[in-house]
Amino acid sequence: MKKLVSLGLVASLSFAGLVACSGNESETPAETPAGSDTTTEAPAETPATSGEKVEIKLWLDDDDYAAAIEPAIEAAYPNIDIVYEKVGAVDARTKLELDGPAGLGGDVFIQPHDGMSESIISNILLPLGSDMGAMIEERMLEGAVGTVKKDGNYYGVPLATESIALFYNKTLLDEYGFEVATSFETIKEQAAVYNDNAANKFLIRFQPGNSYDMHFFLTGAGFQLYGENHDDASQVNLNTQEVIDGLTFFQSMKEYLPVPYADLNWDTIHGEFIKGNVPYMISGPWSLAEAKTGAEDNGFEFGVTTIPTINGVQPETFSGNIIACVSAYTQHPTEAKQVVDFLASEEGLQIMYDVQGKIPALKDASVIEGVVEDPYIAGILAQAEYSQPMPILPEMSKYWGAAETMYRSVWEGLATPEEAAAKALDDYNTALQMTE
């Protein structure tokens, strides 16, 4: 029997996350410092009376997904009774911080991975232990693993992943006799033939002021944000030769897309592609539904593939992930972990894909029916193999603004790559100092 409590909270991020974490009576979470061992002792468990089911409160923000996943969990674990509460993914972390000590929070929840750093710092997440950690390492994409692992602990299980990729209009490319570009050198060659500046006709469109999307220009030159493992706050690595080289190539694209960054926003880029007017667009899985509709309505065929190489290097993009977590306040850690384990199982991920269309964060996505056969998702997954997780360091919040200013100033010709890189580091350090 389904139990639904709507809390009226709505997610505002592209990750329409699920959420949860604790129906307990504990007043404080078991203290779990970020650097503690994976075998950190769990909260004292409240045993169920013989024959009595354990209630696990599950915070999600999708009624359809909840309706499908709840009976599946209860069928797999007859000892568990799922209580679904509708809570927005964006609100889940702060809500748990408030409700958890009072025993009113969820036991299990799903959140966008960019909330993981704050969740770890505030000690609201239960480390999942070495056994589940081994499962995560074995099954999940490398770029996804990095979003849940800190100091040897695993604080959640990646369920779904996303990455930007190259969308292409095959109909337009065929009209001009172009092959799908696999390098930016080819992009430039095709643009020289296709572009008509007077008619606002350009081969490729992207958002030059978007520091998430433009990251690949820097990684194509060898940039490693926060070091090789993306977890060292002392190595932001701005104002390095790699950043300068990446910005220099980025700047060269202005010749082939001579449009102010203010006019290259989401609406114009996306709108022109779905109308069938642009051969290439750099975007992510959030564009798929409208691209499919646009292709049908406007009579063109499109595809999705990896970001073209830069000087022979396959650039790495950021990967974003949806994470299933267990509350540090739960009084039923064993059962809560079982729920998370089911969400990450083949059956659980199949339900997520069927209901929500989300891309499973698996190394081998072929185990999920329909994923590999979907050519659009296959293209995004191909790029996800060349992705790096957005760091979960709290310092990351200061990176976005500094990087955005850096990209925009170079694109608008307000600064050289060298000047922009130096200012980005200054802006970043200033932002950090203001929070100390």
C-alpha positions in Angstrom: 0.0 0.0 0.0 1.4 3.4 -1.0 1.9 6.1 1.5 2.4 9.6 0.0 3.2 12.7 1.9 3.6 15.8 -0.3 5.8 18.4 1.2 5.3 20.8 -1.6 9.0 21.2 -2.4 10.1 21.4 -6.0 13.5 20.7 -7.5 15.0 23.6 -9.5 18.2 21.9 -10.9 18.4 20.0 -14.2 18.8 16.9 -12.0 15.3 16.3 -11.0 16.7 14.4 -8.0 15.1 12.0 -5.7 15.8 12.5 -2.0 15.6 10.9 1.5 17.2 10.3 4.7 15.8 9.2 8.0 12.8 8.3 10.1 14.4 8.0 13.4 14.4 9.2 16.9 18.1 10.2 17.2 18.8 13.7 18.1 22.2 14.0 16.4 23.9 12.0 13.7 26.8 9.7 14.4 29.8 12.0 14.1 31.4 11.1 10.8 34.3 13.3 9.8 35.1 13.4 6.1 38.5 11.8 6.7 37.2 8.9 8.8 37.5 5.2 7.9 34.9 3.6 5.7 34.0 1.3 8.6 32.9 4.2 10.7 30.4 2.9 13.3 26.8 3.3 12.2 24.1 4.9 14.4 22.6 2.6 16.9 20.0 0.6 15.1 16.5 0.3 16.4 15.6 -3.4 15.9 12.2 -4.3 14.6 9.9 -6.6 16.6 9.8 -10.1 15.2 7.6 -10.1 12.1 7.3 -6.3 12.0 8.4 -4.5 8.9 11.0 -1.7 9.0 9.7 1.6 7.7 12.2 3.4 5.5 11.3 6.9 4.6 12.2 7.7 1.0 12.4 11.3 -0.2 11.8 11.7 -3.9 10.5 14.5 -6.1 8.9 12.4 -8.8 5.5 10.7 -8.2 5.7 8.4 -11.3 9.2 7.2 -10.3 8.1 6.7 -6.7 5.1 4.7 -7.8 7.3 2.4 -9.9 10.2 2.0 -7.5 8.3 1.6 -4.2 6.6 -1.8 -5.0 9.8 -3.1 -6.6 11.9 -2.4 -3.4 9.2 -4.0 -1.2 9.1 -7.0 -3.4 12.9 -7.4 -3.2 13.0 -6.8 0.5 9.7 -8.0 2.1 11.0 -6.8 5.5 11.0 -3.2 4.3 8.0 -0.9 4.2 8.7 2.2 2.0 7.2 5.5 3.1 7.4 8.0 0.2 7.6 11.7 0.9 7.8 14.2 -1.9 10.8 16.5 -1.3 12.6 18.5 -3.9 16.2 17.4 -4.6 17.6 20.9 -4.2 15.8 21.3 -0.8 16.7 17.8 0.6 20.1 18.6 2.1 19.0 21.7 4.0 15.8 20.1 5.0 17.7 17.1 6.4 20.0 19.4 8.3 16.9 20.8 10.0 14.7 17.8 10.3 17.3 15.1 10.9 18.1 15.9 14.5 14.4 15.9 15.3 13.9 12.5 13.8 11.7 13.9 11.0 14.1 13.4 8.1 14.2 10.7 5.4 16.3 7.6 5.6 17.3 7.5 2.0 17.4 10.3 -0.5 18.8 11.2 -4.0 20.6 14.5 -4.6 22.5 16.2 -7.4 26.2 15.5 -6.7 27.1 19.2 -6.5 25.5 19.1 -3.0 27.7 16.3 -1.8 30.5 18.5 -0.5 28.2 20.4 1.8 26.5 17.2 2.9 29.8 15.6 3.8 30.9 18.6 5.7 27.7 18.8 7.7 27.9 15.1 8.6 24.4 14.3 7.4 25.6 11.3 5.2 26.3 7.8 6.5 29.4 6.3 4.9 28.3 3.2 3.0 31.3 1.0 3.9 33.9 -0.9 2.0 31.6 -3.6 0.5 29.4 -1.1 -1.2 32.5 0.9 -2.1 33.9 -2.1 -4.0 30.6 -2.4 -5.9 30.7 1.3 -6.8 34.3 1.0 -8.1 33.6 -2.1 -10.1 30.3 -1.1 -11.7 30.1 2.7 -12.0 31.8 5.1 -14.4 35.1 6.4 -13.2 33.8 10.0 -13.6 30.8 9.1 -11.4 32.9 7.4 -8.6 34.8 10.6 -8.0 31.6 12.4 -7.0 30.8 10.1 -4.1 34.3 9.3 -2.8 36.3 11.4 -0.3 39.2 10.4 1.8 38.6 6.7 1.2 34.9 6.9 2.2 31.9 6.4 -0.1 29.0 8.7 0.8 26.6 7.7 -1.9 26.0 5.6 -5.0 25.9 7.3 -8.4 22.7 6.4 -10.2 22.6 8.5 -13.3 25.2 10.5 -15.2 25.3 13.4 -17.7 27.9 15.0 -19.9 27.8 17.6 -22.6 28.5 16.2 -26.1 28.3 17.2 -29.8 24.8 17.3 -31.3 24.8 17.3 -35.1 22.2 17.8 -37.8 23.0 14.9 -40.2 20.6 16.3 -42.8 22.4 19.6 -43.1 25.8 18.0 -43.1 24.8 15.7 -45.9 23.5 18.6 -47.9 26.9 20.1 -47.8 28.8 16.8 -48.3 30.3 17.0 -44.8 31.2 14.1 -42.6 30.5 14.4 -38.9 33.5 16.3 -37.5 35.8 14.3 -35.2 38.3 17.2 -34.7 38.0 21.0 -34.2 40.4 21.3 -37.2 37.6 19.8 -39.3 35.1 22.1 -37.6 37.1 25.1 -38.7 37.4 23.7 -42.3 33.7 23.1 -42.6 32.9 26.5 -41.1 35.0 28.3 -43.7 32.6 26.7 -46.3 29.3 26.9 -44.5 29.4 30.2 -42.6 27.7 33.4 -43.9 28.2 36.1 -41.4 25.8 38.5 -43.0 23.0 35.9 -42.8 23.9 35.0 -39.2 24.6 31.5 -40.5 27.2 29.6 -38.5 28.3 26.0 -38.5 28.5 25.5 -34.7 26.9 27.1 -31.7 27.9 26.9 -28.0 27.8 29.1 -24.9 31.2 30.8 -24.6 30.3 32.3 -21.2 29.3 29.0 -19.6 32.2 27.7 -17.5 30.6 24.2 -17.2 30.2 23.7 -21.0 33.5 25.4 -22.0 35.7 23.3 -19.6 36.7 21.0 -22.4 38.7 23.7 -24.1 41.0 23.7 -21.1 41.2 19.9 -20.7 42.1 19.6 -24.3 45.3 21.5 -23.4 46.0 19.3 -20.4 44.3 21.3 -17.6 43.6 19.4 -14.4 41.3 21.2 -12.1 42.3 20.5 -8.5 45.0 18.1 -9.6 45.1 14.7 -11.3 42.4 13.3 -9.1 40.4 16.5 -8.9 40.4 16.5 -5.1 43.3 18.7 -4.0 42.1 22.1 -3.1 45.6 23.5 -3.2 45.8 22.8 -7.0 43.1 25.0 -8.6 45.8 25.3 -11.4 44.4 28.6 -12.9 46.9 30.9 -14.5 48.9 27.9 -15.8 50.3 27.3 -19.2 47.6 24.7 -19.8 44.9 27.2 -19.1 46.5 29.8 -21.3 46.9 27.3 -24.2 43.2 26.2 -23.8 42.0 29.8 -23.8 44.1 30.6 -26.9 42.4 27.8 -28.8 39.0 28.9 -27.4 39.8 32.4 -28.6 40.5 31.1 -32.1 36.9 29.9 -32.4 35.7 33.4 -32.4 36.7 33.7 -36.0 34.2 30.9 -36.9 31.5 32.1 -34.5 31.8 35.9 -34.5 28.8 36.4 -32.1 28.9 38.2 -28.7 28.6 35.9 -25.8 25.3 37.6 -24.7 23.7 36.4 -28.0 25.0 32.9 -27.6 22.7 31.9 -24.7 20.7 28.8 -24.1 17.6 30.0 -25.9 19.3 31.0 -29.1 21.6 28.0 -29.3 19.0 25.5 -28.6 16.3 27.2 -30.6 18.3 27.4 -33.8 19.3 23.7 -33.5 15.8 22.4 -33.0 14.6 24.5 -36.0 17.1 22.6 -38.1 19.2 25.7 -38.8 22.6 24.7 -37.2 24.8 21.7 -38.2 26.4 21.5 -34.7 25.5 22.3 -31.1 27.3 21.6 -27.9 24.8 20.6 -25.3 23.8 17.7 -22.9 21.1 15.1 -22.4 18.7 17.8 -21.2 18.3 18.8 -24.9 17.3 15.4 -26.2 13.6 15.5 -25.8 13.2 18.9 -27.6 15.8 17.9 -30.2 13.8 14.8 -31.0 10.6 16.8 -31.3 12.3 19.5 -33.4 13.7 16.9 -35.7 10.3 15.4 -36.2 8.6 18.7 -36.7 11.2 20.2 -39.0 12.1 17.1 -41.0 15.8 16.6 -40.2 17.9 13.7 -38.8 20.2 14.4 -35.9 22.8 12.5 -33.8 25.0 12.8 -30.8 28.7 12.1 -30.6 31.9 12.9 -28.7 33.4 16.4 -28.5 35.8 16.8 -31.4 39.5 16.5 -30.6 41.7 19.6 -30.1 45.2 19.2 -31.6 44.8 15.5 -31.5 43.7 15.3 -27.9 40.2 14.1 -26.9 39.0 16.7 -24.4 37.4 15.7 -21.1 34.1 17.2 -20.1 32.6 17.6 -16.7 30.3 14.8 -15.6 27.4 15.4 -13.4 25.6 12.7 -11.4 22.6 11.9 -9.4 23.5 10.3 -6.1 21.6 8.0 -3.7 22.5 8.6 -0.1 21.7 7.3 3.4 21.0 9.7 6.2 23.4 9.7 9.1 20.3 10.1 11.3 18.7 6.8 10.2 17.9 4.3 12.9 17.8 1.5 10.3 21.2 1.7 8.5 21.1 -1.9 7.3 17.7 -1.6 5.6 18.5 1.9 4.3 21.6 0.6 2.6 19.5 -2.2 1.2 17.2 0.4 -0.4 20.2 2.3 -1.9 21.6 -1.0 -3.1 18.4 -1.8 -4.9 18.2 1.7 -6.5 21.7 1.0 -8.0 20.8 -2.6 -9.1 20.0 -3.5 -12.7 16.4 -3.7 -11.8 16.4 -0.3 -10.1 18.3 1.4 -12.8 16.0 -0.1 -15.4 13.0 1.4 -13.7 14.8 4.8 -13.5 15.6 4.7 -17.2 12.1 3.5 -18.2 10.3 6.1 -16.1 12.6 9.1 -16.2 14.9 8.5 -19.2 18.0 9.1 -17.1 21.3 7.6 -18.3 22.6 5.0 -15.8 26.1 5.7 -14.4 27.3 2.3 -15.4 30.5 1.2 -17.0 28.4 -1.4 -18.9 25.1 0.3 -19.8 24.2 -2.6 -22.0 22.6 -4.4 -19.0 19.9 -1.8 -19.1 17.4 -2.6 -21.8 17.0 0.2 -24.4 20.0 2.3 -23.3 22.6 1.0 -25.8 20.0 0.8 -28.6 19.3 4.5 -28.1 21.8 6.2 -30.4 21.5 9.6 -28.7 22.2 8.3 -25.3 25.0 6.1 -26.7 26.7 9.3 -28.0 26.5 11.0 -24.6 27.8 7.8 -22.9 30.7 7.8 -25.4 31.7 11.3 -24.2 31.1 10.3 -20.6 34.0 7.9 -21.0 36.1 11.0 -21.5 34.8 13.0 -18.6 36.0 14.1 -15.2 33.7 14.5 -12.2 32.9 18.0 -11.1 35.0 18.2 -7.9 33.0 18.0 -4.6 35.4 20.3 -2.8 33.6 23.2 -1.2 36.1 25.5 -2.9 34.5 24.6 -6.2 31.7 27.1 -5.5 34.3 29.9 -6.0 35.6 28.5 -9.3 32.5 29.0 -11.4 32.4 32.8 -11.3 36.1 33.2 -11.8 36.1 30.9 -14.8 33.0 32.5 -16.3 34.6 35.9 -16.2 37.7 34.4 -17.7 35.9 32.9 -20.7 33.8 35.9 -21.4 36.6 38.4 -21.2 38.6 36.4 -23.8 35.6 35.9 -26.1 34.8 39.6 -26.0 38.5 40.6 -26.5 38.6 42.4 -23.2 41.7 40.4 -22.1 44.4 38.2 -23.6 44.5 34.6 -22.5 47.4 35.4 -20.2 45.6 38.4 -18.6 42.4 36.4 -18.2 44.1 33.4 -16.6 45.9 35.7 -14.1 42.7 37.5 -13.2 40.8 34.3 -12.8 43.3 33.1 -10.2 43.0 36.5 -8.4 39.2 36.4 -8.5 39.2 32.9 -7.2 41.5 33.7 -4.3 39.6 36.8 -3.4 36.4 34.8 -3.3 38.0 32.3 -1.0 39.3 35.0 1.4 35.8 36.5 1.7 34.5 33.3 3.1 37.3 32.7 5.6 
